[in-house]
Amino acid sequence: MTAWLAYREPLNPVSKLHALIHMVYGIRLCAFLLFRELNIPRFREMRERIERNSPSTRLMRAPFILQCALLYFFMSLPVHVTNTVPAAATGTVLSRLTYGALGISALGLAVNIIGDLHKTIAKARGVSLVTGGLFSVLRHPNYTGESFLWTFSPVAALLTAY
């Protein structure tokens, strides 16, 4: 939601790009989880088991819900930071570094998407251990992509705020 709001009314081009990266991540995550829920029985069964073992009242679930809310708040905070800073002079070293950080963040998102897609297709074909594609170069493309995405997103925000 934060990314969408920042994308709709950006204060600078960096903010628009930063928000777009976060929106694509959110859409990808929701689509992937929905696909898994609808098409892979093991994940449906796992969700049902978690629901059975979860606390019975919403009040008892509050600590977990608050933890998730804080996680997504801090993940979205860099987008808010880049959207509150007026446009910096383009062509400066700082602006180039900021775009570089966003580029690495976007690369991480691409690795994340390709890794998930490749693994999903391989698992649907019955492969037990995925070793082709990005998995031949990276042991865990999804985690590597997430690391790049969530490390360089705040770096871009810090460079913008500097």
C-alpha positions as a Markdown table, in Angstrom:
| # | Residue | x | y | z |
|---|---|---|---|---|
| 1 | Met | 0.0 | 0.0 | 0.0 |
| 2 | Thr | 2.8 | 2.4 | 0.9 |
| 3 | Ala | 4.5 | 1.7 | -2.5 |
| 4 | Trp | 1.3 | 2.3 | -4.4 |
| 5 | Leu | 0.7 | 5.6 | -2.6 |
| 6 | Ala | 4.3 | 6.7 | -3.3 |
| 7 | Tyr | 3.9 | 5.6 | -6.9 |
| 8 | Arg | 0.7 | 7.6 | -7.4 |
| 9 | Glu | 2.2 | 10.9 | -6.2 |
| 10 | Pro | 6.0 | 10.7 | -6.3 |
| 11 | Leu | 8.1 | 13.7 | -5.3 |
| 12 | Asn | 11.0 | 12.6 | -7.5 |
| 13 | Pro | 11.8 | 10.0 | -10.1 |
| 14 | Val | 13.8 | 7.9 | -7.6 |
| 15 | Ser | 10.7 | 7.5 | -5.5 |
| 16 | Lys | 8.6 | 6.4 | -8.5 |
| 17 | Leu | 11.2 | 3.7 | -9.4 |
| 18 | His | 11.6 | 2.6 | -5.8 |
| 19 | Ala | 7.9 | 2.3 | -5.3 |
| 20 | Leu | 7.5 | 0.3 | -8.6 |
| 21 | Ile | 10.1 | -2.2 | -7.4 |
| 22 | His | 8.2 | -2.7 | -4.1 |
| 23 | Met | 4.8 | -3.0 | -5.9 |
| 24 | Val | 6.2 | -5.7 | -8.3 |
| 25 | Tyr | 7.5 | -7.5 | -5.2 |
| 26 | Gly | 4.1 | -7.4 | -3.5 |
| 27 | Ile | 2.2 | -8.5 | -6.6 |
| 28 | Arg | 4.6 | -11.3 | -7.2 |
| 29 | Leu | 4.4 | -12.5 | -3.6 |
| 30 | Cys | 0.6 | -12.5 | -3.6 |
| 31 | Ala | 0.4 | -14.2 | -7.0 |
| 32 | Phe | 2.9 | -16.9 | -5.9 |
| 33 | Leu | 1.2 | -17.6 | -2.6 |
| 34 | Leu | -2.2 | -17.8 | -4.3 |
| 35 | Phe | -0.9 | -20.2 | -7.0 |
| 36 | Arg | 0.7 | -22.4 | -4.3 |
| 37 | Glu | -2.6 | -22.4 | -2.3 |
| 38 | Leu | -4.7 | -23.3 | -5.3 |
| 39 | Asn | -2.4 | -25.8 | -7.0 |
| 40 | Ile | -0.3 | -27.6 | -4.4 |
| 41 | Pro | -2.2 | -29.7 | -1.9 |
| 42 | Arg | 0.8 | -29.9 | 0.5 |
| 43 | Phe | 0.7 | -26.2 | 1.1 |
| 44 | Arg | -3.1 | -26.2 | 1.6 |
| 45 | Glu | -2.7 | -29.0 | 4.2 |
| 46 | Met | 0.1 | -27.1 | 5.9 |
| 47 | Arg | -2.0 | -23.9 | 6.2 |
| 48 | Glu | -4.9 | -26.0 | 7.6 |
| 49 | Arg | -2.6 | -27.5 | 10.2 |
| 50 | Ile | -1.3 | -24.1 | 11.2 |
| 51 | Glu | -4.9 | -22.8 | 11.5 |
| 52 | Arg | -5.8 | -25.8 | 13.7 |
| 53 | Asn | -2.8 | -25.2 | 16.0 |
| 54 | Ser | -3.2 | -21.4 | 16.2 |
| 55 | Pro | -4.6 | -19.6 | 19.2 |
| 56 | Ser | -8.4 | -19.6 | 19.2 |
| 57 | Thr | -9.1 | -15.8 | 19.7 |
| 58 | Arg | -7.9 | -12.8 | 17.8 |
| 59 | Leu | -6.6 | -11.3 | 20.9 |
| 60 | Met | -4.3 | -14.2 | 21.4 |
| 61 | Arg | -3.1 | -13.9 | 17.8 |
| 62 | Ala | -2.3 | -10.2 | 18.3 |
| 63 | Pro | 1.4 | -10.6 | 19.0 |
| 64 | Phe | 2.0 | -12.5 | 15.8 |
| 65 | Ile | -0.1 | -10.0 | 13.8 |
| 66 | Leu | 1.8 | -7.1 | 15.3 |
| 67 | Gln | 5.1 | -8.8 | 14.4 |
| 68 | Cys | 4.0 | -9.2 | 10.8 |
| 69 | Ala | 2.7 | -5.6 | 10.7 |
| 70 | Leu | 6.1 | -4.3 | 11.9 |
| 71 | Leu | 8.0 | -6.4 | 9.4 |
| 72 | Tyr | 6.0 | -4.9 | 6.5 |
| 73 | Phe | 6.2 | -1.5 | 8.0 |
| 74 | Phe | 10.0 | -1.6 | 8.1 |
| 75 | Met | 10.2 | -3.2 | 4.6 |
| 76 | Ser | 8.1 | -0.2 | 3.3 |
| 77 | Leu | 9.9 | 2.5 | 5.2 |
| 78 | Pro | 12.7 | 3.0 | 2.5 |
| 79 | Val | 10.0 | 3.8 | 0.0 |
| 80 | His | 8.5 | 6.4 | 2.3 |
| 81 | Val | 11.9 | 7.9 | 2.9 |
| 82 | Thr | 12.6 | 8.3 | -0.9 |
| 83 | Asn | 9.2 | 9.8 | -1.4 |
| 84 | Thr | 9.6 | 12.5 | 1.3 |
| 85 | Val | 12.8 | 13.9 | -0.2 |
| 86 | Pro | 12.6 | 16.4 | -3.0 |
| 87 | Ala | 14.3 | 15.6 | -6.3 |
| 88 | Ala | 18.0 | 15.6 | -6.0 |
| 89 | Ala | 20.2 | 17.0 | -8.8 |
| 90 | Thr | 20.5 | 14.4 | -11.5 |
| 91 | Gly | 23.9 | 13.4 | -12.8 |
| 92 | Thr | 25.6 | 13.8 | -9.4 |
| 93 | Val | 27.6 | 11.0 | -7.9 |
| 94 | Leu | 25.0 | 10.6 | -5.2 |
| 95 | Ser | 22.1 | 10.3 | -7.7 |
| 96 | Arg | 24.1 | 7.7 | -9.7 |
| 97 | Leu | 24.8 | 5.7 | -6.6 |
| 98 | Thr | 21.1 | 5.9 | -5.7 |
| 99 | Tyr | 20.0 | 4.6 | -9.1 |
| 100 | Gly | 22.7 | 1.9 | -8.8 |
| 101 | Ala | 21.4 | 0.8 | -5.5 |
| 102 | Leu | 17.9 | 0.6 | -7.0 |
| 103 | Gly | 19.2 | -1.3 | -9.9 |
| 104 | Ile | 20.8 | -3.9 | -7.6 |
| 105 | Ser | 17.5 | -4.1 | -5.7 |
| 106 | Ala | 15.6 | -4.6 | -9.0 |
| 107 | Leu | 18.2 | -7.3 | -10.0 |
| 108 | Gly | 17.5 | -9.0 | -6.7 |
| 109 | Leu | 13.8 | -8.9 | -7.4 |
| 110 | Ala | 14.4 | -10.4 | -10.9 |
| 111 | Val | 16.5 | -13.2 | -9.5 |
| 112 | Asn | 13.8 | -13.9 | -6.9 |
| 113 | Ile | 11.1 | -14.1 | -9.6 |
| 114 | Ile | 13.1 | -16.3 | -12.0 |
| 115 | Gly | 14.2 | -18.6 | -9.1 |
| 116 | Asp | 10.6 | -19.1 | -7.9 |
| 117 | Leu | 9.3 | -19.6 | -11.4 |
| 118 | His | 12.0 | -22.1 | -12.3 |
| 119 | Lys | 11.6 | -24.1 | -9.1 |
| 120 | Thr | 7.8 | -24.1 | -9.4 |
| 121 | Ile | 8.0 | -25.5 | -13.0 |
| 122 | Ala | 10.6 | -28.1 | -12.0 |
| 123 | Lys | 8.6 | -29.3 | -9.0 |
| 124 | Ala | 5.5 | -29.5 | -11.2 |
| 125 | Arg | 7.4 | -31.8 | -13.5 |
| 126 | Gly | 8.4 | -34.0 | -10.6 |
| 127 | Val | 12.0 | -33.0 | -10.1 |
| 128 | Ser | 12.9 | -33.6 | -6.4 |
| 129 | Leu | 16.1 | -31.5 | -6.4 |
| 130 | Val | 16.3 | -28.5 | -8.6 |
| 131 | Thr | 19.9 | -28.0 | -10.0 |
| 132 | Gly | 19.4 | -26.3 | -13.3 |
| 133 | Gly | 18.9 | -22.6 | -14.4 |
| 134 | Leu | 19.8 | -20.1 | -11.6 |
| 135 | Phe | 20.1 | -23.0 | -9.2 |
| 136 | Ser | 23.3 | -24.2 | -11.0 |
| 137 | Val | 24.9 | -20.8 | -10.2 |
| 138 | Leu | 23.2 | -19.9 | -6.9 |
| 139 | Arg | 22.3 | -22.4 | -4.2 |
| 140 | His | 19.2 | -20.4 | -3.2 |
| 141 | Pro | 18.2 | -17.8 | -5.9 |
| 142 | Asn | 15.1 | -16.8 | -3.9 |
| 143 | Tyr | 17.1 | -16.0 | -0.8 |
| 144 | Thr | 19.9 | -14.4 | -2.7 |
| 145 | Gly | 17.4 | -12.2 | -4.6 |
| 146 | Glu | 15.6 | -11.3 | -1.4 |
| 147 | Ser | 19.0 | -10.4 | 0.2 |
| 148 | Phe | 19.9 | -8.0 | -2.7 |
| 149 | Leu | 16.4 | -6.5 | -2.7 |
| 150 | Trp | 16.0 | -5.8 | 1.0 |
| 151 | Thr | 19.7 | -4.7 | 1.5 |
| 152 | Phe | 19.9 | -2.2 | -1.4 |
| 153 | Ser | 16.3 | -0.8 | -0.9 |
| 154 | Pro | 17.3 | 0.9 | 2.3 |
| 155 | Val | 20.7 | 1.8 | 0.9 |
| 156 | Ala | 18.9 | 3.7 | -1.9 |
| 157 | Ala | 16.7 | 5.5 | 0.7 |
| 158 | Leu | 19.8 | 6.5 | 2.8 |
| 159 | Leu | 21.5 | 7.8 | -0.3 |
| 160 | Thr | 18.4 | 9.8 | -1.2 |
| 161 | Ala | 18.1 | 11.2 | 2.3 |
| 162 | Tyr | 21.8 | 12.1 | 2.4 |
